[in-house]
Amino acid sequence: MGGEILIAGVVSFTLILLGLFLGFILLKVQGE
């Protein structure tokens, strides 16, 4: 019980981190 909620939280957290990371890279590339 609650395992699905935990997995969903981990997945969304990972996606948010990935989005921030990609956005940071895009900003660095455009800044050069």
C-alpha distance matrix in Angstrom:
0.0 3.8 5.5 7.5 8.7 9.7 11.5 13.1 14.3 15.8 17.4 19.0 20.1 21.7 23.4 24.8 26.2 27.6 29.2 30.8 32.1 33.6 35.1 36.7 38.2 39.6 41.2 42.7 44.1 45.6 47.1 49.1
3.8 0.0 3.8 5.4 5.2 6.3 8.8 10.0 10.7 12.5 14.4 15.6 16.6 18.5 20.1 21.3 22.8 24.4 25.9 27.3 28.7 30.3 31.7 33.2 34.9 36.3 37.7 39.3 40.8 42.2 43.6 45.8
5.5 3.8 0.0 3.8 5.4 5.1 6.2 8.6 9.8 10.6 12.3 14.3 15.3 16.5 18.3 20.0 21.1 22.4 24.3 25.9 26.9 28.4 30.2 31.6 33.0 34.5 36.2 37.6 38.9 40.5 42.0 44.0
7.5 5.4 3.8 0.0 3.8 5.4 5.1 6.1 8.6 9.9 10.5 12.2 14.1 15.3 16.4 18.3 20.0 20.9 22.4 24.4 25.6 26.7 28.4 30.2 31.5 32.7 34.5 36.2 37.3 38.7 40.4 42.4
8.7 5.2 5.4 3.8 0.0 3.8 5.5 5.1 6.1 8.7 9.9 10.6 12.1 14.2 15.3 16.4 18.3 19.8 21.0 22.6 24.2 25.6 26.8 28.6 30.3 31.4 32.9 34.7 36.1 37.3 38.8 41.1
9.7 6.3 5.1 5.4 3.8 0.0 3.8 5.5 5.1 6.3 8.6 10.0 10.5 12.3 14.3 15.4 16.6 18.3 20.0 21.3 22.5 24.3 25.7 27.1 28.7 30.3 31.7 33.2 34.7 36.2 37.5 39.6
11.5 8.8 6.2 5.1 5.5 3.8 0.0 3.8 5.4 5.1 6.1 8.6 9.8 10.5 12.2 14.2 15.3 16.3 18.2 20.0 20.9 22.3 24.2 25.7 26.9 28.4 30.2 31.6 32.8 34.4 36.0 37.9
13.1 10.0 8.6 6.1 5.1 5.5 3.8 0.0 3.8 5.5 5.1 6.1 8.4 9.9 10.5 12.2 14.2 15.2 16.4 18.4 19.9 20.9 22.3 24.3 25.7 26.8 28.5 30.3 31.4 32.7 34.4 36.6
14.3 10.7 9.8 8.6 6.1 5.1 5.4 3.8 0.0 3.8 5.5 5.3 6.0 8.5 9.9 10.6 12.3 14.1 15.3 16.6 18.3 19.9 21.0 22.5 24.4 25.7 27.0 28.7 30.3 31.5 32.9 35.2
15.8 12.5 10.6 9.9 8.7 6.3 5.1 5.5 3.8 0.0 3.8 5.6 5.1 6.1 8.6 9.9 10.5 12.1 14.2 15.4 16.4 18.2 19.9 21.1 22.5 24.2 25.8 27.1 28.5 30.2 31.5 33.5
17.4 14.4 12.3 10.5 9.9 8.6 6.1 5.1 5.5 3.8 0.0 3.8 5.4 5.1 6.2 8.7 9.9 10.4 12.2 14.3 15.2 16.3 18.2 19.9 21.0 22.3 24.2 25.8 26.8 28.4 30.1 32.0
19.0 15.6 14.3 12.2 10.6 10.0 8.6 6.1 5.3 5.6 3.8 0.0 3.8 5.4 5.0 6.2 8.6 9.7 10.4 12.3 14.1 15.2 16.3 18.3 19.9 20.9 22.4 24.4 25.6 26.7 28.4 30.7
20.1 16.6 15.3 14.1 12.1 10.5 9.8 8.4 6.0 5.1 5.4 3.8 0.0 3.8 5.5 5.2 6.3 8.6 9.9 10.8 12.3 14.3 15.4 16.6 18.6 20.1 21.2 22.8 24.5 25.9 27.1 29.3
21.7 18.5 16.5 15.3 14.2 12.3 10.5 9.9 8.5 6.1 5.1 5.4 3.8 0.0 3.8 5.4 5.1 6.1 8.6 9.9 10.4 12.1 14.1 15.3 16.5 18.2 19.9 21.1 22.5 24.3 25.7 27.5
23.4 20.1 18.3 16.4 15.3 14.3 12.2 10.5 9.9 8.6 6.2 5.0 5.5 3.8 0.0 3.8 5.5 5.0 6.1 8.6 9.7 10.4 12.1 14.1 15.3 16.3 18.2 19.9 20.9 22.3 24.1 26.1
24.8 21.3 20.0 18.3 16.4 15.4 14.2 12.2 10.6 9.9 8.7 6.2 5.2 5.4 3.8 0.0 3.8 5.4 5.1 6.2 8.6 9.9 10.5 12.3 14.3 15.3 16.5 18.4 20.0 21.0 22.4 24.8
26.2 22.8 21.1 20.0 18.3 16.6 15.3 14.2 12.3 10.5 9.9 8.6 6.3 5.1 5.5 3.8 0.0 3.8 5.4 5.2 6.1 8.6 9.9 10.5 12.4 14.3 15.4 16.6 18.4 20.0 21.1 23.1
27.6 24.4 22.4 20.9 19.8 18.3 16.3 15.2 14.1 12.1 10.4 9.7 8.6 6.1 5.0 5.4 3.8 0.0 3.8 5.5 5.0 6.1 8.5 9.8 10.6 12.2 14.2 15.4 16.5 18.3 19.9 21.6
29.2 25.9 24.3 22.4 21.0 20.0 18.2 16.4 15.3 14.2 12.2 10.4 9.9 8.6 6.1 5.1 5.4 3.8 0.0 3.8 5.4 5.2 6.0 8.5 9.9 10.5 12.2 14.2 15.3 16.4 18.1 20.3
30.8 27.3 25.9 24.4 22.6 21.3 20.0 18.4 16.6 15.4 14.3 12.3 10.8 9.9 8.6 6.2 5.2 5.5 3.8 0.0 3.8 5.5 5.1 6.1 8.7 9.9 10.5 12.3 14.3 15.3 16.3 18.8
32.1 28.7 26.9 25.6 24.2 22.5 20.9 19.9 18.3 16.4 15.2 14.1 12.3 10.4 9.7 8.6 6.1 5.0 5.4 3.8 0.0 3.8 5.5 5.1 6.3 8.7 10.0 10.7 12.4 14.4 15.4 17.2
33.6 30.3 28.4 26.7 25.6 24.3 22.3 20.9 19.9 18.2 16.3 15.2 14.3 12.1 10.4 9.9 8.6 6.1 5.2 5.5 3.8 0.0 3.8 5.4 5.1 6.2 8.6 9.9 10.5 12.3 14.1 15.8
35.1 31.7 30.2 28.4 26.8 25.7 24.2 22.3 21.0 19.9 18.2 16.3 15.4 14.1 12.1 10.5 9.9 8.5 6.0 5.1 5.5 3.8 0.0 3.8 5.5 5.1 6.2 8.7 9.9 10.5 12.1 14.6
36.7 33.2 31.6 30.2 28.6 27.1 25.7 24.3 22.5 21.1 19.9 18.3 16.6 15.3 14.1 12.3 10.5 9.8 8.5 6.1 5.1 5.4 3.8 0.0 3.8 5.5 5.2 6.3 8.7 10.0 10.5 12.8
38.2 34.9 33.0 31.5 30.3 28.7 26.9 25.7 24.4 22.5 21.0 19.9 18.6 16.5 15.3 14.3 12.4 10.6 9.9 8.7 6.3 5.1 5.5 3.8 0.0 3.8 5.4 5.1 6.1 8.6 9.8 11.0
39.6 36.3 34.5 32.7 31.4 30.3 28.4 26.8 25.7 24.2 22.3 20.9 20.1 18.2 16.3 15.3 14.3 12.2 10.5 9.9 8.7 6.2 5.1 5.5 3.8 0.0 3.8 5.5 5.1 6.1 8.4 10.2
41.2 37.7 36.2 34.5 32.9 31.7 30.2 28.5 27.0 25.8 24.2 22.4 21.2 19.9 18.2 16.5 15.4 14.2 12.2 10.5 10.0 8.6 6.2 5.2 5.4 3.8 0.0 3.8 5.5 5.2 6.0 8.8
42.7 39.3 37.6 36.2 34.7 33.2 31.6 30.3 28.7 27.1 25.8 24.4 22.8 21.1 19.9 18.4 16.6 15.4 14.2 12.3 10.7 9.9 8.7 6.3 5.1 5.5 3.8 0.0 3.8 5.5 5.1 6.6
44.1 40.8 38.9 37.3 36.1 34.7 32.8 31.4 30.3 28.5 26.8 25.6 24.5 22.5 20.9 20.0 18.4 16.5 15.3 14.3 12.4 10.5 9.9 8.7 6.1 5.1 5.5 3.8 0.0 3.8 5.4 5.6
45.6 42.2 40.5 38.7 37.3 36.2 34.4 32.7 31.5 30.2 28.4 26.7 25.9 24.3 22.3 21.0 20.0 18.3 16.4 15.3 14.4 12.3 10.5 10.0 8.6 6.1 5.2 5.5 3.8 0.0 3.8 5.5
47.1 43.6 42.0 40.4 38.8 37.5 36.0 34.4 32.9 31.5 30.1 28.4 27.1 25.7 24.1 22.4 21.1 19.9 18.1 16.3 15.4 14.1 12.1 10.5 9.8 8.4 6.0 5.1 5.4 3.8 0.0 3.8
49.1 45.8 44.0 42.4 41.1 39.6 37.9 36.6 35.2 33.5 32.0 30.7 29.3 27.5 26.1 24.8 23.1 21.6 20.3 18.8 17.2 15.8 14.6 12.8 11.0 10.2 8.8 6.6 5.6 5.5 3.8 0.0
